[in-house]
Amino acid sequence: MSVSWDQVEKEWLFGQSISLDQAEVLARFKLIEDTLGAEYLIGLRTGGLTPPILRAMLLADKLRTISDCEGTGELLAKVKQNEPSAYSELTAAFLLRVPGTTIEFGPEVSVKTKTKRPDFRIKSAEGEWLYVEVASPNESELQRKAQLIVGTLAKRLAGSSAEIVLDCILLKEPSAKEIDGLCDDIGNFVRDTSPSIHNIPELCVVAINQTAPGQAVINDYGAPSQTRIAVSTFLVDAGQTKKTVTVRIPFEDKRAAIFITHEARQLPIDSPGLVMFDMNAATTGTNIWQQLIRRRLQPRQHTRVSAVCLFTGNFMLTEKGLGWFPHAVFIRNEYARITIPEWIQLRLESMKYPDANHG
């Protein structure tokens, strides 16, 4: 199957225009089809909020970037299976590569008595190899737990006619057994709907009717202030919000520690190493992860990590039209055994959204 321009107009553009000429657009479609298959190309037309033509053109750019690289077989197989980690790795290579550089995927390196395989390595024409590990941190498990508690509590409160605003501030990530007990305790608390605050030692603080239904007021009610993931639900009757249930679960340092420790172990000891985090799935945001990562870089741990990069990418509308732009936060490890190549630092530090106020 070869995509024709008529198909592009009917199935991809939908009356919109694109700045690339027909030959270039068709060449990019052919590259995707040849690399990942016709079925994969068709699948790009569905899902996502971004126009599919833009997703396809960006993917082609990324594939073109690695087309002459060694060891791409495993990566492309994972991309074809829509594995998020593979997209992150592909994007990281796309961000780092400039003319005159070489990339190899899945190189084998000896670390003490073990053989490791970093995601890829890159070097400039006359430089040394930089080994790169890529990860995609997310808080899906924390969100799942928060949603489970919110859903359970909302069902219990649905039969009550009273207006209820419930805010559950957890002091730690709860176990399944603790979640069951917590929902039972809160069910007892709300039998009395007068404003009150309850403390369950070492687990949570529960605030009842401290604000009006539907209001978004952030208050820790005596719980220690820390970064948390929040999930809320609103029960509406006759157009009026009658009940609000919010659950907040702390995002702890140990999650950042797990990620960076796992990635650092894949890096060699005698070459510079870079850990790149794709932050598009991290709901707590780049600023929080930046703080957590900096705390993990210490004189006697993760010294094989020369630097850490937190990156995102978004389609944004500018004066030149809708385009994809990357944004990177570069964190140099002052305690690293080997300094990161200067050209890598300069490249990553230059990646900023066109609008400096973009979140």
RAQUI-V790375 format. One record per backbone hydrogen bond with DSSP energy under -0.5 kcal/mol. CO is the residue of the C=O (numbers start at 0). NH is the residue of the N-H. If there is no record, write none. Layout:
((CO,NH) (CO,NH))
This chain:
((3,7) (4,8) (5,9) (6,10) (6,11) (7,11) (7,12) (8,13) (8,14) (11,52) (12,15) (20,24) (21,25) (22,26) (23,27) (24,28) (25,29) (26,30) (27,31) (28,32) (29,33) (30,34) (31,35) (31,36) (32,36) (36,40) (37,41) (38,42) (39,43) (40,43) (41,44) (42,45) (50,53) (50,54) (51,55) (52,56) (53,57) (54,58) (55,59) (56,60) (57,61) (58,62) (59,63) (60,64) (61,65) (63,66) (65,68) (68,71) (69,104) (71,75) (72,76) (73,77) (74,78) (75,79) (76,80) (77,82) (78,81) (81,83) (82,85) (82,86) (83,87) (84,88) (85,89) (86,90) (87,91) (88,92) (89,93) (90,94) (91,95) (92,96) (97,100) (101,122) (102,69) (103,120) (106,117) (108,110) (108,115) (109,111) (110,113) (113,110) (113,115) (115,108) (118,105) (119,131) (120,103) (121,129) (122,101) (123,126) (128,271) (129,121) (130,273) (131,118) (131,119) (132,275) (134,277) (138,142) (139,143) (140,144) (141,145) (142,146) (143,147) (144,148) (145,149) (146,150) (147,151) (148,152) (149,153) (150,154) (151,155) (152,156) (153,157) (154,158) (156,159) (163,165) (163,243) (164,208) (165,245) (166,168) (166,206) (167,169) (167,247) (168,204) (171,173) (174,178) (175,179) (176,180) (177,181) (178,182) (179,183) (180,184) (181,185) (182,186) (183,187) (184,188) (185,189) (187,190) (188,191) (190,192) (195,207) (197,199) (197,205) (198,200) (199,202) (199,203) (202,170) (202,171) (203,199) (204,168) (204,206) (205,197) (206,166) (207,195) (211,214) (214,216) (216,218) (219,222) (226,250) (228,248) (230,246) (232,244) (233,235) (234,241) (234,242) (236,239) (239,236) (239,241) (241,163) (242,234) (243,165) (244,232) (245,167) (246,230) (247,169) (248,228) (249,251) (251,254) (251,255) (252,256) (253,257) (254,258) (255,259) (256,260) (257,261) (258,262) (259,263) (260,264) (262,265) (263,266) (271,130) (272,305) (272,306) (273,132) (273,275) (274,308) (275,134) (275,277) (276,278) (276,310) (277,280) (278,281) (280,138) (280,282) (281,284) (284,288) (285,289) (286,290) (287,291) (288,292) (289,293) (290,294) (291,295) (292,295) (292,296) (293,296) (295,297) (297,300) (300,297) (301,304) (302,336) (303,305) (305,332) (306,274) (307,330) (308,276) (308,310) (309,328) (310,278) (311,326) (313,315) (313,324) (315,317) (315,322) (317,320) (320,317) (322,315) (324,313) (326,311) (327,329) (328,309) (329,331) (330,307) (331,333) (332,335) (340,343) (340,344) (341,345) (342,346) (343,347) (344,348) (345,349) (347,350) (349,351) (350,327) (353,355) (354,357))
